[in-house]
């Protein structure tokens, strides 16, 4: 999946927590979000609104990414455990899945 396709997919599935997200879809969207936040984040009110706008699609693509690795979306809650939880979640998110699972067929990269 390309950078543009990833952004389009994540915003078209704004609050879709079902299904799967490929590794490239997740990381391209994360990069886009990082770039936008760095560019606009220094403007206090606008940066806050933009970050808030990214909240739901960020959670949705994260949950779909966990589904792609064969894990429940509830594993996203590890982020609330300081340091260790974030490291564990990162390990889960970078995992790859080559097979169909209960959340659907393997997504196309």
Buried (B, 14 or more C-beta within 10 A) or exposed (E): BEEEEBBEBBBEBEEBBEBBBBBBBBBBBBEBBEEBBEEBBEEEEEBEEBBEBBEEBBBBBBBBBBBBBBBEBEBBEBBEEEEEBEEBBEEBBEBEBEEEBEBEEBBEE
